[in-house]
Structures are given as C-alpha cells and as structure tokens.
Amino acid sequence: MAIPPRTRRAKRTETSRTLKREDTKQRLIDAAEAWFSEHGYDNVSVSEIAARAGVVPSLINTYFLGKAGLLYAVVQRHNMPQWQALEDAGRGPGTPFARLARVIAVSATMDTGRIRLFGAMMALSWSWPPETERQNLAERAPFMEMLRGLVREGVAAGEIKPIPVEDAVDAIWWCYTMGLRGAVFGTATPEACAERVTSVLRSLLLAPDMERPRAGRTR
C-alpha cells in the first residue's frame, strides 16, 4: 500500500529534527570537552559553552539537564573508546597480576591525557545524583567484571592471596582512584602514579611467596 504523501513528509520532517537535535548535542559535547580540558569545570560557564557550540544556552538544560549533565556526557564519550584498549591489556600475555599492572598503566595514560578534564570528571563523580551513579556503575560493569576475572585467575594460580574477589576488586578501584591524584595536582607523572598504584596492590594482593624481592631482602 502506498504511503500518503503527507505521512512521508511528516516522517522526513521528524528525521530532520532528530538529526538536527543530535548534531546540536554533539556540538555542545565538543564545545564542553574543549572548554573543560582547557579551563576545568568551575571556570567555564554554560554561556561560554553554548557560544562555542553556536547555540543558545537554554539547550544545555533541554538536552543535558544542566552543566553537570553535559559534563557526564563528556565522561561517557571519554570512557567509550577506553574499554577496548583496557580489555586488550587485560587479555594480553603475562600472569594475571602482570596483566592487571598493564591495565592500570594503560588506563592511567588515557585518563590523564587531558588532566583538567579528568579532574573535573572525578569531582563530578562525588556530587552527581543517585540515578547517574547507577548509570555509571552499569556502564563500567564490563570493566569491573574483567578485574574480577583477573583476580580469580590470580587466586587459582596461587599468585594472588585467596581473599574475597569483591574485596580485591574494591582495593584495585580505590587505589587507582586515589592513586592518580598526584597527576591531577601536578606532583607526579601519570607513569609514576600508575607504578605507585601497582606497588601498593602488589603489597596488598600478591601471595607472600610471589612478592617481588625488596632491597636487602634475601630468600
């Protein structure tokens, strides 16, 4: 049956509106990412972001429910390309702990590529609403499951202490989150931060006979 001309026009109009809406949202995310990377979160206004995107400021509320929601959209864009790289690092050669150390190093390099933006992301994570926290937990669930897999492998191989998996994963996440503060505040390089996180986790997680020999220590 032929579609009436008016219905076809309505569908074309709706498609055009959808494309225009998505284009506007992407331009706002582009502008916000650039501004936040250059100046941080608190030093940028919605008017500046909107002007850079070439739209009216009210659209930030319309599409993202405000500046914080726009930053979260930037967080999502920032995180999406990382998952594959982290998965590759976790599945590469080496013992489970060696792969975990590689995941930490790769993640630190990517997270700190735009240090002001990363700092803004971390600050936002302490103040976003509960529904955003649930969304974020769901989005990073595959990464956390990869960490669980590495811990289980390490325990089975005798490399990691036989501790509850969730305790080990929490230790990894907490050490990593706090371990990058030096990079955010310019007191340490991302590489040094990653090495420090790995060193702490080595002390916390490795089975006693798997620990790296320390200076002056003999076996």
C-alpha positions, 0 to 999 in steps of 0.5 A: 500500500502506498504511503500518503504523501503527507505521512512521508513528509511528516516522517522526513520532517521528524528525521530532520529534527532528530538529526538536527537535535543530535548534531546540536548535542554533539556540538555542545559535547565538543564545545564542553570537552574543549572548554573543560580540558582547557579551563576545568569545570568551575571556570567555564560557564554554560554561556561560554559553552553554548557560544562555542557550540553556536547555540543558545544556552537554554539547550544545555538544560533541554538536552543535558539537564544542566552543566553537570549533565553535559559534563557526564556526557563528556565522561561517557564519550571519554570512557567509550573508546577506553574499554577496548584498549583496557580489555586488550591489556587485560587479555594480553600475555603475562600472569594475571597480576602482570596483566592487571599492572598493564591495565592500570598503566594503560588506563592511567595514560588515557585518563590523564591525557587531558588532566583538567578534564579528568579532574573535573570528571572525578569531582563530578563523580562525588556530587552527581545524583543517585540515578547517574551513579547507577548509570555509571556503575552499569556502564563500567560493569564490563570493566569491573567484571574483567578485574574480577576475572583477573583476580580469580585467575590470580587466586587459582594460580596461587599468585594472588592471596585467596581473599574475597574477589569483591574485596580485591576488586574494591582495593584495585578501584580505590587505589587507582582512584586515589592513586592518580591524584598526584597527576591531577595536582601536578606532583607526579607523572601519570607513569609514576602514579600508575607504578605507585598504584601497582606497588601498593596492590602488589603489597596488598594482593600478591601471595607472600611467596610471589612478592617481588624481592625488596632491597636487602631482602634475601630468600 
